[in-house]
Amino acid sequence: MSTDAPLVIQHGHLEEQNNCWKAVDVSREVLAIAKAEPLGQVCNEFLNCIRQNTASQISSGWVGAELVGILCALNDSLQQGGKVVQCNHS
């Protein structure tokens, strides 16, 4: 499996033939996944939607509110020298 496209979806189904199972109509779909930090991607999507005043195609307002809560908790933790803090979910 390539590191450039680490996710492969196998399509098809199994059929029983002569007391054995055989894969039928098999095809593969390779999904390219960009290497990126997930929280950073969500932050960028959230900020781009605010800047452009558009709805997100990948998340909801609830996800945005959760993101703000996580970022606030991260900020609180940093201000307290990396102490573990409670993340107040909305």
C-alpha positions in Angstrom: 0.0 0.0 0.0 1.4 3.4 -1.0 1.9 6.1 1.6 0.6 8.6 -0.9 -2.8 6.9 -1.0 -3.1 4.8 2.1 -6.8 4.0 1.9 -8.2 1.4 -0.6 -11.8 0.5 -0.8 -12.5 -3.0 -2.1 -15.8 -3.2 -4.1 -17.6 -6.4 -5.0 -19.3 -9.3 -3.3 -18.8 -13.0 -2.5 -20.6 -15.8 -4.2 -20.5 -19.5 -3.1 -19.2 -21.7 -5.9 -18.5 -25.4 -5.4 -18.5 -25.1 -1.6 -16.0 -22.2 -1.7 -16.5 -18.5 -1.6 -15.3 -16.5 -4.6 -15.0 -12.7 -4.9 -17.1 -11.4 -7.8 -17.3 -8.0 -9.6 -14.2 -6.9 -7.7 -12.8 -3.5 -8.2 -10.6 -1.2 -6.1 -11.0 2.5 -5.3 -7.9 4.3 -4.0 -8.7 7.3 -1.9 -5.8 9.8 -1.7 -5.5 11.3 1.8 -3.4 14.4 2.3 -1.0 14.4 5.2 -2.2 17.1 7.5 -3.0 17.7 11.2 -6.7 17.0 11.7 -7.4 19.8 14.3 -5.6 22.3 12.0 -7.8 21.2 9.1 -11.0 21.7 11.1 -9.7 25.1 12.3 -9.0 26.2 8.7 -12.4 25.0 7.4 -14.1 26.9 10.3 -12.2 30.1 9.7 -12.7 30.0 5.9 -16.5 29.6 6.4 -16.5 32.6 8.7 -14.4 34.7 6.3 -16.6 33.8 3.3 -19.9 33.7 5.2 -20.6 30.3 3.7 -21.9 27.0 5.2 -19.4 24.2 5.6 -19.6 21.3 3.3 -17.9 19.0 5.8 -19.2 20.0 9.3 -21.9 21.8 11.1 -22.3 24.8 13.5 -22.2 22.2 16.4 -18.7 21.1 15.2 -17.6 24.8 15.1 -18.9 25.4 18.6 -17.0 22.3 19.9 -13.9 23.5 18.1 -14.1 26.8 19.9 -14.4 25.0 23.2 -11.3 22.8 22.4 -9.3 25.9 21.4 -10.3 27.7 24.6 -9.2 24.7 26.7 -5.9 24.5 24.8 -5.4 28.2 25.5 -6.2 27.8 29.2 -3.8 24.9 29.4 -1.0 26.8 27.8 -1.5 29.8 30.1 -1.2 27.4 33.1 2.1 25.8 31.9 0.6 22.8 30.2 -1.7 21.8 33.1 -4.5 19.4 32.2 -7.8 21.5 32.1 -11.4 20.6 31.7 -12.8 21.1 28.2 -16.2 22.6 28.7 -18.4 21.2 25.8 -21.2 23.3 24.6 
